[in-house]
Amino acid sequence: MFCFILFSTNCLEIAEFFFVDTSPFVDMYFQPKAEHHYDWRGVLPRQNYISNVLKDLKQALSESTAEWKIVVGHHAIRSIGFHGNTSELIKQLLPILNENNVDLYMNGHDHCLEHISSSKGYQSNKEKEHF
C-alpha cells in the first residue's frame, strides 16, 4: 500500500509525506516455514504488488514540488539495531529514494533511535544531503 500527504501554507508546498507498506518487500515473511503467519490478501501476487507500489512511489516523488520529501515505512533500510539492514529495501527502495532526492526516510521496527547520513555525501540541487 502507498499513500501520501501534503503539508502546505500560503501556496508553498513545505513537506510531502509518502507512506510505504514495507512488509511485502521482506522475503523472510514469505518463507514456507515462517515463524508467523500473515494475511496477504490484496498483496498476492507479491511481485506485482511490489512493482505497483514502487511505480506509484516513483511517479509521486518525481511529480512532487514540496521543499521536503519524506518517506515513511515500517522497516529500516539500514540499521545497527537488532533486525539490521533490510537488503530487499536496499536493493529495491533505496535507489528510488536517491533518484528522487528524498530528504528523509523514517521507520520503526528496530525500536531504537538512529540518525544515518549518506556515505555518498552528494548534494541535491537544493544543497541538502540525501541518503
ABEGO torsion letter per residue (X at the ends): XBBBBBBBBGGBBABBBBBBBAAAABAAAABAABABBBBABGAOBAAAAAAAAAAAAAAAAAABABABBBBBBABBABBABAAEBBAAAAAAAAAAAAAAGBABBBBBGAGBBBBBBBAAGBBBAAGBBBX
